């Protein structure tokens, strides 16, 4: 049989889950897809909370089409992707989850994703992490900041942020293939301390940026994915590969932004401390002075640096935290609107409904009723 579309010269997986015609014969391409027997159920504690991966209405992206791209130059085409990188991703997801699924790994807080179709944006809390694209493309929107990141690039998130994200380029012939790795701050700090010349840090920037992956970074990531196929070797070899990856990030063009995440004197680290304090008890009213004290800043300086890093004010940040949690309660725990409002800190259900509708595009009861039948798929 000839090579399948989009995967010429690769292992014949993930291409075209449909029936292909070759001459007079009809070939069932779906039989080329393999699924790992151990993946009948996901290891939930290693995957993103499905309650925070809820699909949004189609109107969201249409509203973004006219948005300005902040924080990074908009990337309209794919960067150079080494065949080895895409092959490693395709091979792993075929054996551990298959198409249109999250693939768990032996490493906590590291997972791979495959999608054969575009995915509507969903709102969630993004943890500090590196989101790598080997094939296809994604988009993220945080407040006024909109970033596209195609194959051969990675999105770096330096502080926990609420935002929209979705797959913008995928097909049966060339599925979206990506991976998310949560940053290990202790390991980044250890690598940074060993550098003979630490990266210089520029003035304050946004809490996220897109980086073109170098050949060295792609080689490292491909080896990491292949290592995941050997769980017994992961405890021994995984730390070394991750140290190498952090090294290439720190000596790369955005090394200063990575370094700011772990430098105690940096504004990024101070704001991250304040965000942790806010998330720990987001239900109660929090004064700017309290958060500024945690960050060891004056209230005016804290407000300025917080908005620069997160693209929103502390009050807006807390409001999104509350509404995302309320949505989880209504969809996953069948809470009614009043209960959800009170549990996340609202005193007025009517105010809660207005703000919920403004954020998610539909009233809370209607939104929850629409999403409840799809609870089993919300982790995809």
N, C-alpha and C positions, 0 to 999 in steps of 0.2 A: 504494500500500500504506500502511496506517496505521502510525503510529509504533510502534517495537518496544518491548517492556516494559523499563522502567528507563532508557531513553535517549530519552525524548520530546523532540523538538526538537533532538536531537544527530545527528551523523554516524552512520548506522546500522551500527555495528561492535560487536563483542564481545557482542552481545545474543543469548542463547539458542542456542548452537550446536546446533540441532535443526531439525526441520521444523515450520513454522507453517502453520495452516490459515486461509485467508481466503475466506469464502464456500465455493464448491465447489472452489477451487483450492488446491493444496498448494505452498507456497513453500519452497524450500531456503534457509533463513536462512544456512547456512554459506557460501553463495556471496557473502554480503555482507562476509565477512572478507577482508582483504587482507594479503599478506605481502610484505615488502620483498625483492627479488631478491638483495640483497647479504647477507641474513641467513641463507643456507643453512648457514653455520657461524658459531659465535660467536667473537668476538675474546676468547679466554680470558683474556689478561692484563689485560683491563679489567673482568672480572667477578669476583665473590667466588669464592674458591677452592672448587670444588665438593666438595673433600674435607672441607671444614668445614661443609657444609650437609647433614648427614645426618639423615633422618627418625627420629623416636623412636617408641616404642610408644604406642598409644592411651591407656594408663593414666596418662600424665603429666598431661594436663589434668584428669582426674578427681581426681587427687591435689591439684591446685591449686584446685579449686572452693571448698574451705573455707579457703584461705589468706587471710591478712590482707594488705591492700594497703598497702605502705609507700612513702614518698618522694613521693607525690602522691595527690590525691583520685582515687578510681576513677571513670573516665569511662564511663558506661553508655550514653549516646546520642551520636549524631554531633553535632559542632559545625556551625555554619553554613558550608556549602561553596559558594563561588561557582561558578556553572555554567561559567564560563570556565576554571576550574582543572580540573574533571573532564573537560571537553571536550578540553583540551590533552593531558592524560594519555591519554585514550582514543584520540585521533587518532595520537599517537606510537607507542603500543604496537601498534596495528593495522598500522602500516607497518613496524615494526622488531621482529619477533619474534612478534607475534600472541598468542593466548590461552595461558594456562598456561605462561609462559616469562619469562625475563629478557630485557630489551631493552638491548642495548649502546648506547652513545652515543659521540660524538666526544670526550668528556671522560673521561680516565682516572679511575677510582674514583667514577664516577657512573653509575647504572643505574636502569632502571624495571622494575617487576614487575607482571604481570597474572595473576590466578588466578580461575577460575570456580567454585572449590570451596574449602571449608575445608581447611587444610593442618595436618597433625599437627605438633606442636612438634619442632624440631631443635636440637641443641646445637652451638654454634659460638663462635668468638672474635669479639666485636663490637668493631670499631675505633671510635675517637672519630668520631662521625658524626651526621648529622641524618636521621631516617627519617620521611618525610612520607607521610601517607595522604590520598588524594583521594577514595577511595570504598571502602567496606567497613570492616574493623577488624582489628587485630593485637593480640597480647599478648606480653610478654616477662617472663621470670622469671630473676632473678639471685639465687641463694641464697634468702634469705627475702623478697626484694623482688619483688612482682608488679605489673605495670602494664599496663592496657588503654589502647590509643589508637585511637580511631575516626576516621572521615572528618572532615577539618577540623582535625586536630591533628598534632603532630610529636613524636617521641621524640628527645631529645637525649642522647647518650652522651659523657661527658667524658673517660673513660679506657678503655683496652682491657679488656674484661670477658668472661669466659666465661658463657654463659647459654643458656636456651631461648627460642625465638621461633617463633610460628606465626600463620597467618591464621585468625581466628575468625569472620569474617563475609564471605561471598562466595557468589555464585550465578551461574547463566547469565544471568539478567536483569540483575543488578547485580554485575559482577565486582569483585574487589578490585583497586584501582589504587594503587600506591605508588612511591616513589622514595627512594633512599638517596644521600646526598652525604657523602663523608668530609670532615671539617673540615680547612681549610687554616690551620694555626696562625699562619703568617707573615702571612697576609692579615688574620686576625682581629686580630692584634697591631697591624698598621698602621692598621686602622679604629679600634681602641680608642684609639690614640695621638692621633687627630684629634678625638676627642670633646671638646667644651668642658667637659662635666661627666661624668667617668667614672662608670659604675654602681657603687653601693656593694655590697660583698660581705658577705653574712650569715655566720653561723657555718657550720661544716662541714656539708655535706649529702651525700646519696647521689650516686654518679657518674652518675645518669641521672634525667631528669624528663620529664614530658609538658607541652607548651605548646599552648594553643589558638591557631591561626593567625589573625592579624588580617587585615583586608581588604588592608592594604598588603603583608603577607607573601605572601598568596595571589596578588595581582597580580604580584609579583616572581617567584614560582615559576612561574606560568603563562607569563610572558615567557621565563623560562629554558628551559622545555620546548619552546616554539615555536622558540627560537633553535637548539636541537639539530637541527632540521630543515634548518639551513643551515650545514653544516660549515665552509664557507669563511669565515663570519662569526664563528665561535666564538672563534678566537684574539684577535680585536679586541674583541668585545663581552662575552664571558663574564666576564672579570675585573671589569668595571664592574657587571654584574648581581650577581655574588657579593658584591662590596663592599656593594652596597645591601642584600642579604639579611642579611649580617652586621651591618650598621647597625641594621636593624629588630630583630634578635635582641638586640643589645647595649642598645638603648633600651627593650626590652620588659620584661615582668614578671620574666623570669629572666635579665636582662642580667648580673647579678652572677655567676651560675653560669657563663655563657659567658666572662666576663672572667677568672675564676679559672683557666681552662684555660691561659692564656698569661701570667699574672703570675708572674714568677719567684719571688716571695716567698710565693706562695700554697701551701697544703698540697696542693691538687690538682696543681699543677705538680711539686711535689717527689715526690709519690707516683707520678706518671706517669713520672718519671725512674727511680724504683726498679723500676717494672713493666718498663720497657724493659730495664733491666739483668738482671732476672729472666728475661725472655723470650729474651734473647740466648743464655743457656746454662742452660735449665731442666732439663737432664738431670742435672746434678751437684747434690749437696746444697748449699744456700745457708743461711747463718746469718742470723738476724734482724739481728745487729750489722752485718753486711756491707751489707744493704739499707738499714738506718738511716743508715749512713755516707754512702751514695749520696744519700739524701734530706736529709742534713744535719740529722738529728733524733736525739734519744736513742732507744734501743730501745723503751722503754715508750711514748713519744709516737708513734713511727712505727707501732707495732702498733695503737694506738688509732685513728689517722687512717686507716691502711690499711683497717681493718675498717669504719670509718664510710663510706668512699668506695666500697668494693667489696662490702660485705656479707659478707665472708669474711676469714679470716686469710691471711697470706702462704703458710703451708703448704698450706691448702686451695686457694688459687689455683694454686700450683705443681702440685699433684696433678691438678687439672682440665686444666691445660696438657698434662701428660704423657699423660693418658688420651685426650684429644682427638687428639693426635698419633698415639698407638698405634692408635686406631681408623682413622685415615687410612691408616696403613701396612698394616693388615690388609685393608681394603676396597679401596683403590686400588692397592696394590703386592703384594697377595696374600702378605703376610708371615704366618708362623705366629705363634701366641701367644707362644712363648718368645722368638723374635727381636724381636717388637714390644715385649715387656716390657723386654728388655735395652737396646734402642735408645733408649728414652725414660728410662732411668735406674733401672729396678727391678732389684734383685738377686735377688728371689724371684718366680718365675712364679706361685706359689700366692697370694702377697699381691697381685700384680697382678690376678689373676683375681677375687679377692674385691672389690677396690676398683672394678674395672671393672664388675662385676655390680651393685654398689651404685649406681654413677652412671648406667649406661645401662639397667638393668632386666633384663639377660640376660647369660649368660656370654659372654666375648669371641669364642670360636669360633662359637657359635650366632648371635651378633649379626652377625659378619662374613659368615657364609654367607647370612644373610637379606638383607643389603644388597648383596652383590657383583653379583647379577643386575640391580640398578637403578643401577649406576654411571653410566650415560649420563644418567640423570635427576637425579642428585644436585645438579646446579647449579640446578635449578628452584626 
